[in-house]
Amino acid sequence: MRTTRRVAAALLLVATVGLVIAAASSVAQERPRKREAACSTSVRGSHATASCFNPNPRVDRVQLHVECARWWDPDMDARPVEVGPAQRVDLAERCWKEIRKAWVSHHAER
């Protein structure tokens, strides 16, 4: 009787440890960590700004892109700027009239 309980307890322990290891490796594989700077953009009239902060140990190169609303108004791209680890940068660009959309692109340094 005692041998059966010991075997059952040992099997339960092995199964629990196996489930914990499988769950930990599954979570690590599901969510790869982003290596980009966190950027927020805002548009006011014909002016667009972006503020980017890089919490990662690698350098990220960011660039602000602005698409103007009028067909005759040229779309604008700010020059690419490197954001080092734990650094913040501000980017600005404008159209002559209204802005249709503004976004930031990332080019990580290798």
N, C-alpha and C positions, 0 to 999 in steps of 0.2 A: 504494500500500500504506500509506504514512504517512498519507495523507488519510483513509483508512478507519479507521485506529486513532484518529486525532484526533477524528473524528466520533463513533465509538463511545465514546471517553472522555468527550466533552462530553455525549452523551446519558445516560450513566451518572451523571455528576455532577448533571445537571438532575433526573433521576429520584430520586436520593438526597435532594437538597435538598427536593423536593416531598413525599417520604414523611415526612421529618422535620417539616416544617411541618404536614402533615395530622395526624400523630400528636400533636403538641403541642397543636393546637387541639381535637382530640378529647378528650384527657385533661382539658383545662380545662373543657370543656362537661359531662363526665360527673359530676364531683364538685363540686357547688356547696358552698361553705363555709357551715357552720352559723353563725348569728348569735346563738346562745343561750348562756347561762351553763351551765357544766358542774356538774351537781348530783348528789350522792349522798345516798340516804336510808337510814335505819336505823330498825328497830323493836325496842323492848325492852319486852315486856309491854304496858302500855297507853300507852306514850310513843313518839312518832315524832319524829325529828329529820331535818333536811335541811341540808346544807352546800353552798353554791353559790359558785363562782368564775367571774368573767366575764373571759375573756382578749380579748374583742372591743372595738373602739373605740366601740361604741354601748351605750347603757344598756339593760338587760334588766330587766323586772319579773317577779319570781318569786312563786309562791304555793304553799304546802304544803296538800295535801288529804288528809284521813284518813277512811277508811271503817271504821266500827266493826263488830265481828262480831255483836253482839247487836242484835236488832230494836228494842229499846227504848232503845238507846244512840244519841244523836244524832251524825250524821256532822259532822266539824268541818273548817273551812277557816281557815287562818291569814290574817292580813291581807296583801295584796300588798306586797312590798318591792322598791324599786329597787336594782339592783346596777350600779354604775358600772364603767367600764373599770378593769381590774386590781384590783377589789375583791372581798371575800369576805363573805358573810352566812350566818348560822345561823338556821334557823327551827325552831320546836317546836310541837307540838300533841299532844293526848291524848284518849283515850276513857276512860269509867269502867271498862270491862273490856278485853277483848282487841281488837286491831286486825286487821281483815281485810286491808286494803292501804293503802299510803301512796304518794303520787306528787306531783311538782312540775309545775305548769303555767308556761308562759313567755308573756309579752306584751311583745314588743320595742317600744321607743319609736321613733317616727318622727322 
